[in-house]
Amino acid sequence: LATSAYAWMAGLLIVFGAFTFYPYYLKSRISTIPQYLETRFNVACRKYFSVITIFLAVIVDTAAGLYGGALIAKTFFPELNITVFIVVLALIGGAYTAAGGLAAVVYTDVLQSFILIIGTSALALITFAQFDFSWAAATAQLPDGQLSIVQPIDNDVLPWPGLVFGVPLLGFYYWITNQYIVQRILGARSITDARQGATLAGLLNMLPLFILMLPGAFAATLLPDLESPDLVFPTLVKEYLPVGLLGLVLAGVLSAILSSVDSALNSASTLLTLDFIEPAKGRKLKPTEARKIGTWATLGFMVLAAVWAPSIQGFPGLFAYIQSMFAYIVTPVVAVFVMGFFVKSTNAAGALTTLIAGHAIAAITFVLTQTGVLEIHFLYVATLLFFVCCIICAISSAQLGSRTSEEVLSNTMFKSEFARPEGDVPLYADFRLHAAVVIALITAMVVTFW
């Protein structure tokens, strides 16, 4: 259950975003998250981060989604060619994303979410039924610590210092600065709507522990001989679900994968269009121009992701691939956002120096770990790299460049008004009450499964 932290920690980070960054994003009326870095620092920081985000959206989010879908399909059709299936899945996701844009992504995501939750809830119940709905029977043969969220410091998957320091850093990028996710916030009609949607997302992120992680933990008893952890979910589906439910769950999982693919493709094409092509033309694009460019960009990124996806087979596992990539790549970005939003003395020279130096250090560390010279958990890498980047940012800001003008600082840094409701709202609609409920429920869950 330790890896459920990546889901429930999201609730805490989303609440943090509702008090800090989300109101700023909407009040400033930015269209992409990298635009914040241009407003706070300069255009170089914006484009640097935009490139990083596009790379992650295509090589991590989209490619991993395509590969995950292929793994599941191959469980049911052993003769299936993974590469061919990846291409087919990419064509489906890329086609309707290119045709419909963000609206298509949002509406299909809502429908896919219902299918996914219903299907995986059914799997959870049927898995539990194998033990006659007896908690004692389900847990009797599990190894010690299998149902504990907090693991010892020497745990290979998620040691507790990594849970406390590393997971929040990766989650900060994913839920607060990632265009792939935050574009939903940018599409909200008001700050109130954005906060309500965000706190609902925080609640929904508690579900994976119960409808995905617990069945996966019970699989240690039901499926003791599996070769790869990536096969746990599809094998449970194949072995224990009746035909009708099997189809529903498969539809839900493939829908979830397409949800990730379409969102990542849409965010990457949006960044390319607004952060590179529009500035290069020196004018705001007409809607028809932006639509045409976005369509071709989406299709191009789809091809890149489909080409890269089969190579993920060379990594230890899909989950390790995703989290390791984030740990090395996003940590310097998180440091710059935190310093820029909360520390007044941070300037453009310090921010750009931090991004370049941070990624250089990350690249060297990655090579050392992959060659066996250095043995360190990727969450420890993220934690140490974050603190090093904050120090680099503080020192380089003091030694390089000039002070940022008060006008820029007043428009780009945290203000206490961000933590207040927008206008007069009744108590039941106050996002602070919603946030308190999310925090209380997550706290209760952590204590229960400590």
ROSEZA-766383 format. One record per residue (C-alpha): residue in one letter; chain; x, y, z. Coordinates in Angstrom, 2 decimals. Example, Ala and Ser with C-alpha at 12.3 -4.5 7.8 and 13.67 -1.06 7.14 Angstrom:
BEGIN
ATOM_A_A_12.30_-4.50_7.80
ATOM_S_A_13.67_-1.06_7.14
***
This chain:
BEGIN
ATOM_L_A_0.00_0.00_0.00
ATOM_A_A_2.97_2.33_0.33
ATOM_T_A_2.73_3.43_-3.30
ATOM_S_A_-0.81_4.71_-2.68
ATOM_A_A_1.00_7.77_-1.26
ATOM_Y_A_1.37_9.10_-4.79
ATOM_A_A_-2.44_9.26_-4.94
ATOM_W_A_-3.56_10.40_-1.48
ATOM_M_A_-0.69_12.89_-1.17
ATOM_A_A_-2.23_14.54_-4.22
ATOM_G_A_-5.20_15.56_-2.07
ATOM_L_A_-2.94_17.54_0.26
ATOM_L_A_-1.09_19.17_-2.63
ATOM_I_A_-4.32_20.08_-4.41
ATOM_V_A_-5.55_21.75_-1.22
ATOM_F_A_-2.25_23.64_-1.02
ATOM_G_A_-2.69_24.72_-4.65
ATOM_A_A_-6.23_25.94_-3.93
ATOM_F_A_-4.82_28.33_-1.32
ATOM_T_A_-1.81_29.48_-3.35
ATOM_F_A_-1.09_28.88_-7.02
ATOM_Y_A_-4.53_28.13_-8.49
ATOM_P_A_-6.03_31.54_-7.62
ATOM_Y_A_-2.95_33.23_-9.05
ATOM_Y_A_-3.18_31.30_-12.31
ATOM_L_A_-6.78_32.37_-12.84
ATOM_K_A_-6.38_35.97_-11.68
ATOM_S_A_-3.38_36.47_-13.98
ATOM_R_A_-5.28_34.87_-16.91
ATOM_I_A_-2.29_32.89_-18.15
ATOM_S_A_-2.89_30.20_-20.78
ATOM_T_A_0.13_28.01_-19.99
ATOM_I_A_2.00_27.41_-16.74
ATOM_P_A_5.38_28.40_-18.27
ATOM_Q_A_3.91_31.88_-18.81
ATOM_Y_A_4.23_32.37_-15.05
ATOM_L_A_8.01_32.02_-15.32
ATOM_E_A_8.13_34.67_-18.06
ATOM_T_A_6.04_37.08_-15.97
ATOM_R_A_8.09_36.44_-12.82
ATOM_F_A_11.49_36.08_-14.47
ATOM_N_A_12.05_36.18_-18.24
ATOM_V_A_11.20_34.53_-21.55
ATOM_A_A_14.23_32.19_-21.35
ATOM_C_A_12.87_30.55_-18.19
ATOM_R_A_9.47_30.19_-19.80
ATOM_K_A_10.79_28.43_-22.88
ATOM_Y_A_13.18_26.25_-20.86
ATOM_F_A_10.34_24.97_-18.70
ATOM_S_A_8.03_24.60_-21.69
ATOM_V_A_10.53_22.30_-23.40
ATOM_I_A_10.82_20.23_-20.21
ATOM_T_A_7.04_19.96_-19.93
ATOM_I_A_6.58_18.95_-23.57
ATOM_F_A_9.29_16.30_-23.20
ATOM_L_A_7.64_14.83_-20.09
ATOM_A_A_4.17_14.95_-21.64
ATOM_V_A_5.31_12.99_-24.68
ATOM_I_A_8.06_10.68_-23.37
ATOM_V_A_6.64_9.96_-19.91
ATOM_D_A_2.89_10.60_-19.75
ATOM_T_A_1.86_9.62_-23.29
ATOM_A_A_4.45_6.91_-23.93
ATOM_A_A_3.89_5.28_-20.53
ATOM_G_A_0.12_5.32_-21.09
ATOM_L_A_0.48_3.65_-24.47
ATOM_Y_A_2.86_1.02_-23.11
ATOM_G_A_0.58_0.34_-20.12
ATOM_G_A_-2.36_-0.23_-22.44
ATOM_A_A_-0.31_-2.64_-24.52
ATOM_L_A_0.73_-4.61_-21.40
ATOM_I_A_-2.89_-5.07_-20.37
ATOM_A_A_-4.00_-6.08_-23.87
ATOM_K_A_-1.16_-8.62_-24.14
ATOM_T_A_-2.33_-10.32_-20.95
ATOM_F_A_-5.58_-11.20_-22.73
ATOM_F_A_-4.11_-11.71_-26.18
ATOM_P_A_-0.64_-13.29_-25.71
ATOM_E_A_0.07_-13.28_-29.44
ATOM_L_A_-0.56_-9.54_-29.67
ATOM_N_A_2.27_-7.44_-31.09
ATOM_I_A_2.87_-4.70_-28.50
ATOM_T_A_4.19_-2.23_-31.08
ATOM_V_A_1.14_-2.62_-33.32
ATOM_F_A_-1.26_-2.15_-30.41
ATOM_I_A_0.62_0.96_-29.26
ATOM_V_A_0.23_2.45_-32.73
ATOM_V_A_-3.51_1.70_-32.79
ATOM_L_A_-4.05_3.18_-29.31
ATOM_A_A_-2.04_6.26_-30.26
ATOM_L_A_-4.12_6.77_-33.40
ATOM_I_A_-7.37_6.59_-31.42
ATOM_G_A_-6.24_8.97_-28.66
ATOM_G_A_-4.48_11.34_-31.02
ATOM_A_A_-7.36_11.51_-33.48
ATOM_Y_A_-10.10_12.71_-31.15
ATOM_T_A_-7.71_14.96_-29.21
ATOM_A_A_-6.58_16.66_-32.41
ATOM_A_A_-10.17_17.00_-33.59
ATOM_G_A_-11.79_18.22_-30.38
ATOM_G_A_-9.09_20.01_-28.36
ATOM_L_A_-9.43_20.58_-24.61
ATOM_A_A_-13.24_20.33_-24.69
ATOM_A_A_-13.01_16.80_-26.11
ATOM_V_A_-10.43_15.90_-23.47
ATOM_V_A_-12.54_17.18_-20.56
ATOM_Y_A_-15.83_15.56_-21.62
ATOM_T_A_-14.25_12.20_-22.44
ATOM_D_A_-12.28_12.27_-19.17
ATOM_V_A_-15.47_12.68_-17.15
ATOM_L_A_-17.14_9.73_-18.88
ATOM_Q_A_-13.99_7.61_-18.65
ATOM_S_A_-13.70_8.35_-14.93
ATOM_F_A_-17.16_6.94_-14.23
ATOM_I_A_-16.35_3.77_-16.17
ATOM_L_A_-12.99_3.38_-14.43
ATOM_I_A_-14.34_3.85_-10.90
ATOM_I_A_-17.28_1.48_-11.42
ATOM_G_A_-15.11_-1.18_-13.08
ATOM_T_A_-12.25_-1.14_-10.57
ATOM_S_A_-14.70_-1.03_-7.64
ATOM_A_A_-16.25_-4.22_-9.02
ATOM_L_A_-12.79_-5.80_-9.23
ATOM_A_A_-12.05_-4.81_-5.63
ATOM_L_A_-15.27_-6.40_-4.37
ATOM_I_A_-14.76_-9.62_-6.35
ATOM_T_A_-11.15_-9.87_-5.17
ATOM_F_A_-12.27_-9.46_-1.55
ATOM_A_A_-14.98_-12.07_-2.19
ATOM_Q_A_-12.25_-14.67_-2.78
ATOM_F_A_-11.68_-14.46_0.99
ATOM_D_A_-15.43_-14.56_1.81
ATOM_F_A_-15.28_-10.84_2.63
ATOM_S_A_-13.20_-11.65_5.70
ATOM_W_A_-10.49_-9.11_6.45
ATOM_A_A_-8.71_-11.62_8.69
ATOM_A_A_-8.66_-14.23_5.92
ATOM_A_A_-7.54_-11.73_3.29
ATOM_T_A_-4.60_-10.52_5.37
ATOM_A_A_-3.61_-13.75_7.10
ATOM_Q_A_-0.99_-14.85_4.56
ATOM_L_A_0.37_-11.44_3.58
ATOM_P_A_3.98_-10.56_4.42
ATOM_D_A_4.61_-8.21_7.34
ATOM_G_A_4.20_-4.58_6.34
ATOM_Q_A_2.26_-5.38_3.16
ATOM_L_A_-0.67_-3.25_4.33
ATOM_S_A_1.37_-0.41_5.80
ATOM_I_A_1.58_3.00_4.15
ATOM_V_A_4.69_3.96_6.14
ATOM_Q_A_7.64_1.70_5.34
ATOM_P_A_11.07_1.34_7.03
ATOM_I_A_13.99_3.48_5.94
ATOM_D_A_15.62_0.55_4.11
ATOM_N_A_12.52_-0.27_2.02
ATOM_D_A_13.31_-0.46_-1.70
ATOM_V_A_9.94_0.83_-2.92
ATOM_L_A_9.05_3.79_-0.70
ATOM_P_A_11.17_4.38_2.44
ATOM_W_A_9.52_6.75_4.93
ATOM_P_A_11.93_9.69_4.36
ATOM_G_A_11.03_9.46_0.67
ATOM_L_A_7.34_9.51_1.62
ATOM_V_A_7.76_12.61_3.77
ATOM_F_A_10.07_14.63_1.51
ATOM_G_A_10.30_13.08_-1.96
ATOM_V_A_6.67_12.27_-2.82
ATOM_P_A_5.43_15.83_-2.08
ATOM_L_A_8.09_17.25_-4.42
ATOM_L_A_7.05_15.05_-7.34
ATOM_G_A_3.42_15.71_-6.49
ATOM_F_A_4.01_19.46_-6.39
ATOM_Y_A_5.17_19.37_-9.99
ATOM_Y_A_2.39_17.06_-11.10
ATOM_W_A_-0.56_18.79_-9.43
ATOM_I_A_0.55_22.44_-9.29
ATOM_T_A_2.94_23.18_-12.17
ATOM_N_A_2.18_20.50_-14.77
ATOM_Q_A_0.28_21.84_-17.80
ATOM_Y_A_-1.14_18.35_-18.36
ATOM_I_A_-3.09_18.60_-15.08
ATOM_V_A_-3.44_22.32_-14.42
ATOM_Q_A_-4.96_23.10_-17.81
ATOM_R_A_-8.25_21.98_-16.21
ATOM_I_A_-7.83_24.75_-13.64
ATOM_L_A_-7.09_27.23_-16.43
ATOM_G_A_-10.32_26.18_-18.15
ATOM_A_A_-12.54_26.85_-15.11
ATOM_R_A_-15.21_29.55_-15.31
ATOM_S_A_-14.17_31.08_-11.98
ATOM_I_A_-11.82_30.61_-9.05
ATOM_T_A_-14.72_29.15_-7.05
ATOM_D_A_-15.40_26.54_-9.75
ATOM_A_A_-11.69_25.73_-9.97
ATOM_R_A_-11.42_25.19_-6.23
ATOM_Q_A_-14.54_23.03_-6.07
ATOM_G_A_-13.27_20.86_-8.90
ATOM_A_A_-9.84_20.66_-7.31
ATOM_T_A_-11.11_19.57_-3.89
ATOM_L_A_-13.33_16.96_-5.57
ATOM_A_A_-10.18_15.69_-7.31
ATOM_G_A_-8.50_15.54_-3.90
ATOM_L_A_-11.29_13.31_-2.59
ATOM_L_A_-11.21_11.09_-5.67
ATOM_N_A_-7.48_10.54_-5.19
ATOM_M_A_-8.26_8.65_-1.99
ATOM_L_A_-10.10_5.95_-3.95
ATOM_P_A_-7.05_4.19_-5.48
ATOM_L_A_-5.99_2.82_-2.10
ATOM_F_A_-9.31_0.99_-1.76
ATOM_I_A_-10.17_0.02_-5.35
ATOM_L_A_-6.65_-0.55_-6.73
ATOM_M_A_-3.99_-0.90_-4.03
ATOM_L_A_-5.82_-3.28_-1.67
ATOM_P_A_-6.73_-5.75_-4.44
ATOM_G_A_-3.12_-5.52_-5.57
ATOM_A_A_-1.92_-6.31_-2.06
ATOM_F_A_-4.27_-9.31_-1.83
ATOM_A_A_-2.78_-10.55_-5.10
ATOM_A_A_0.32_-11.51_-3.14
ATOM_T_A_-1.83_-14.39_-1.85
ATOM_L_A_-3.99_-15.02_-4.91
ATOM_L_A_-1.24_-14.74_-7.55
ATOM_P_A_2.06_-15.61_-5.83
ATOM_D_A_3.95_-16.64_-8.98
ATOM_L_A_3.66_-13.53_-11.16
ATOM_E_A_6.90_-12.53_-12.87
ATOM_S_A_6.27_-8.77_-12.95
ATOM_P_A_4.29_-6.34_-10.75
ATOM_D_A_3.04_-4.73_-13.98
ATOM_L_A_0.95_-7.88_-14.56
ATOM_V_A_-0.95_-7.89_-11.24
ATOM_F_A_-3.96_-5.84_-12.33
ATOM_P_A_-4.61_-7.41_-15.74
ATOM_T_A_-4.13_-10.91_-14.29
ATOM_L_A_-6.64_-10.26_-11.50
ATOM_V_A_-9.10_-9.06_-14.12
ATOM_K_A_-8.50_-12.07_-16.34
ATOM_E_A_-8.68_-14.68_-13.59
ATOM_Y_A_-11.49_-13.46_-11.37
ATOM_L_A_-13.97_-11.33_-13.30
ATOM_P_A_-16.96_-12.77_-15.20
ATOM_V_A_-17.20_-11.92_-18.88
ATOM_G_A_-19.52_-8.91_-18.59
ATOM_L_A_-17.57_-7.25_-15.80
ATOM_L_A_-14.30_-8.15_-17.46
ATOM_G_A_-15.32_-6.12_-20.48
ATOM_L_A_-16.39_-3.19_-18.30
ATOM_V_A_-13.11_-3.14_-16.38
ATOM_L_A_-11.07_-3.42_-19.56
ATOM_A_A_-13.06_-0.54_-21.01
ATOM_G_A_-12.41_1.45_-17.85
ATOM_V_A_-8.68_0.82_-17.85
ATOM_L_A_-8.25_1.59_-21.54
ATOM_S_A_-10.40_4.69_-21.01
ATOM_A_A_-8.11_5.80_-18.20
ATOM_I_A_-5.09_5.25_-20.42
ATOM_L_A_-6.68_7.24_-23.24
ATOM_S_A_-7.51_9.92_-20.67
ATOM_S_A_-3.81_10.25_-19.85
ATOM_V_A_-2.83_10.15_-23.50
ATOM_D_A_-5.31_12.76_-24.69
ATOM_S_A_-4.53_15.13_-21.82
ATOM_A_A_-0.78_14.91_-22.33
ATOM_L_A_-1.05_15.36_-26.09
ATOM_N_A_-3.35_18.36_-25.69
ATOM_S_A_-1.06_20.04_-23.16
ATOM_A_A_2.04_19.47_-25.31
ATOM_S_A_0.39_20.93_-28.42
ATOM_T_A_-0.91_23.90_-26.37
ATOM_L_A_2.59_24.65_-25.08
ATOM_L_A_4.15_24.38_-28.53
ATOM_T_A_1.53_26.69_-30.02
ATOM_L_A_1.41_29.37_-27.31
ATOM_D_A_4.98_29.31_-25.99
ATOM_F_A_6.90_28.95_-29.26
ATOM_I_A_4.91_29.38_-32.47
ATOM_E_A_2.81_32.38_-31.43
ATOM_P_A_5.80_34.35_-30.02
ATOM_A_A_7.81_33.49_-33.16
ATOM_K_A_5.06_35.00_-35.34
ATOM_G_A_4.97_38.09_-33.15
ATOM_R_A_1.19_38.22_-32.96
ATOM_K_A_-1.77_36.43_-31.46
ATOM_L_A_-2.84_33.55_-33.68
ATOM_K_A_-6.32_33.50_-35.15
ATOM_P_A_-8.49_30.68_-33.75
ATOM_T_A_-8.37_28.84_-37.09
ATOM_E_A_-4.57_29.11_-37.20
ATOM_A_A_-4.17_27.92_-33.61
ATOM_R_A_-6.54_25.03_-34.23
ATOM_K_A_-4.64_23.91_-37.34
ATOM_I_A_-1.25_24.12_-35.66
ATOM_G_A_-2.56_22.35_-32.55
ATOM_T_A_-3.98_19.53_-34.66
ATOM_W_A_-0.72_18.86_-36.47
ATOM_A_A_1.31_19.24_-33.27
ATOM_T_A_-0.91_16.69_-31.52
ATOM_L_A_-0.46_14.19_-34.35
ATOM_G_A_3.30_14.77_-34.40
ATOM_F_A_3.67_14.23_-30.66
ATOM_M_A_1.49_11.15_-30.93
ATOM_V_A_3.95_9.64_-33.43
ATOM_L_A_6.96_10.44_-31.19
ATOM_A_A_5.29_8.83_-28.16
ATOM_A_A_4.31_5.74_-30.13
ATOM_V_A_7.88_5.32_-31.41
ATOM_W_A_9.37_5.67_-27.91
ATOM_A_A_6.81_3.61_-25.95
ATOM_P_A_8.12_0.10_-26.83
ATOM_S_A_11.55_1.00_-25.39
ATOM_I_A_10.02_1.22_-21.89
ATOM_Q_A_10.25_-2.59_-21.86
ATOM_G_A_13.94_-2.14_-20.99
ATOM_F_A_13.17_-0.48_-17.64
ATOM_P_A_12.55_-2.39_-14.35
ATOM_G_A_8.82_-1.59_-14.45
ATOM_L_A_6.32_0.96_-15.66
ATOM_F_A_5.84_2.58_-12.25
ATOM_A_A_9.59_2.86_-11.66
ATOM_Y_A_10.04_4.38_-15.12
ATOM_I_A_7.47_7.13_-14.50
ATOM_Q_A_8.53_8.13_-10.99
ATOM_S_A_12.28_7.97_-11.70
ATOM_M_A_11.93_10.22_-14.74
ATOM_F_A_9.99_12.75_-12.68
ATOM_A_A_12.49_12.65_-9.80
ATOM_Y_A_15.44_13.63_-11.96
ATOM_I_A_13.74_16.07_-14.32
ATOM_V_A_11.15_18.06_-12.37
ATOM_T_A_12.92_18.77_-9.07
ATOM_P_A_14.87_21.85_-10.29
ATOM_V_A_11.60_23.20_-11.72
ATOM_V_A_9.84_22.75_-8.36
ATOM_A_A_12.66_24.64_-6.62
ATOM_V_A_12.33_27.58_-9.03
ATOM_F_A_8.54_27.78_-8.64
ATOM_V_A_8.73_27.63_-4.84
ATOM_M_A_11.51_30.23_-4.66
ATOM_G_A_9.87_32.50_-7.22
ATOM_F_A_6.43_32.42_-5.61
ATOM_F_A_7.49_32.75_-1.97
ATOM_V_A_11.00_34.30_-1.85
ATOM_K_A_11.20_37.95_-2.85
ATOM_S_A_14.94_38.07_-3.57
ATOM_T_A_14.77_35.41_-6.31
ATOM_N_A_15.54_36.93_-9.72
ATOM_A_A_15.70_35.83_-13.37
ATOM_A_A_19.43_35.09_-13.36
ATOM_G_A_19.07_32.93_-10.27
ATOM_A_A_16.12_31.04_-11.69
ATOM_L_A_17.78_30.24_-15.03
ATOM_T_A_21.05_29.28_-13.32
ATOM_T_A_19.13_26.94_-11.03
ATOM_L_A_17.34_25.22_-13.91
ATOM_I_A_20.55_24.66_-15.89
ATOM_A_A_22.74_23.68_-12.92
ATOM_G_A_20.00_21.52_-11.38
ATOM_H_A_19.50_19.49_-14.54
ATOM_A_A_23.26_19.13_-15.02
ATOM_I_A_23.55_17.69_-11.50
ATOM_A_A_20.52_15.47_-12.12
ATOM_A_A_22.02_14.14_-15.36
ATOM_I_A_25.32_13.29_-13.68
ATOM_T_A_23.51_11.60_-10.79
ATOM_F_A_21.35_9.62_-13.19
ATOM_V_A_24.41_8.29_-15.04
ATOM_L_A_26.11_7.35_-11.76
ATOM_T_A_23.05_5.47_-10.50
ATOM_Q_A_22.46_3.67_-13.81
ATOM_T_A_26.09_2.52_-13.98
ATOM_G_A_26.06_1.28_-10.38
ATOM_V_A_28.63_3.79_-9.12
ATOM_L_A_26.03_5.37_-6.83
ATOM_E_A_23.21_3.49_-5.11
ATOM_I_A_20.51_5.86_-3.92
ATOM_H_A_16.70_5.80_-4.06
ATOM_F_A_15.25_8.18_-6.64
ATOM_L_A_13.13_9.88_-3.94
ATOM_Y_A_16.30_10.66_-2.00
ATOM_V_A_17.75_12.09_-5.19
ATOM_A_A_14.71_14.35_-5.55
ATOM_T_A_14.92_15.51_-1.93
ATOM_L_A_18.63_16.30_-1.97
ATOM_L_A_18.44_17.88_-5.42
ATOM_F_A_15.60_20.17_-4.30
ATOM_F_A_17.56_21.56_-1.36
ATOM_V_A_20.71_21.96_-3.48
ATOM_C_A_18.69_23.81_-6.14
ATOM_C_A_17.16_26.14_-3.53
ATOM_I_A_20.64_26.99_-2.28
ATOM_I_A_21.90_27.55_-5.84
ATOM_C_A_18.88_29.78_-6.52
ATOM_A_A_19.44_31.89_-3.40
ATOM_I_A_23.18_32.34_-4.00
ATOM_S_A_22.98_32.99_-7.75
ATOM_S_A_20.10_35.44_-7.26
ATOM_A_A_22.25_37.37_-4.78
ATOM_Q_A_25.36_37.34_-6.99
ATOM_L_A_23.93_37.59_-10.51
ATOM_G_A_21.48_39.88_-12.26
ATOM_S_A_19.51_42.73_-10.77
ATOM_R_A_16.64_43.02_-8.31
ATOM_T_A_13.19_42.32_-9.66
ATOM_S_A_10.95_45.38_-9.80
ATOM_E_A_8.32_45.81_-7.10
ATOM_E_A_5.61_45.91_-9.76
ATOM_V_A_6.56_42.45_-11.03
ATOM_L_A_6.87_41.08_-7.51
ATOM_S_A_3.46_42.41_-6.52
ATOM_N_A_1.86_40.65_-9.50
ATOM_T_A_3.65_37.30_-9.31
ATOM_M_A_4.13_36.37_-5.65
ATOM_F_A_1.86_34.85_-3.03
ATOM_K_A_-0.76_37.16_-1.49
ATOM_S_A_-2.94_36.46_1.52
ATOM_E_A_-6.04_37.17_-0.59
ATOM_F_A_-5.35_33.93_-2.52
ATOM_A_A_-6.31_32.01_0.63
ATOM_R_A_-9.76_33.63_0.89
ATOM_P_A_-13.01_32.75_-0.93
ATOM_E_A_-13.98_34.69_-4.02
ATOM_G_A_-16.79_36.94_-2.80
ATOM_D_A_-19.42_36.01_-0.23
ATOM_V_A_-20.21_32.30_-0.31
ATOM_P_A_-22.35_30.19_2.04
ATOM_L_A_-20.51_27.91_4.43
ATOM_Y_A_-21.33_24.74_2.48
ATOM_A_A_-19.68_26.25_-0.63
ATOM_D_A_-16.60_27.60_1.17
ATOM_F_A_-13.51_25.89_-0.24
ATOM_R_A_-11.83_26.14_3.17
ATOM_L_A_-14.44_23.77_4.59
ATOM_H_A_-13.95_21.44_1.61
ATOM_A_A_-10.19_21.56_2.17
ATOM_A_A_-10.61_20.73_5.87
ATOM_V_A_-12.76_17.71_5.00
ATOM_V_A_-10.16_16.43_2.50
ATOM_I_A_-7.33_16.84_5.01
ATOM_A_A_-9.32_15.15_7.80
ATOM_L_A_-10.23_12.15_5.64
ATOM_I_A_-6.67_11.70_4.38
ATOM_T_A_-5.34_11.95_7.93
ATOM_A_A_-7.80_9.29_9.10
ATOM_M_A_-6.80_7.02_6.22
ATOM_V_A_-3.08_7.39_6.93
ATOM_V_A_-3.56_6.68_10.64
ATOM_T_A_-5.68_3.61_9.84
ATOM_F_A_-3.09_2.11_7.48
ATOM_W_A_0.02_3.41_9.22
***
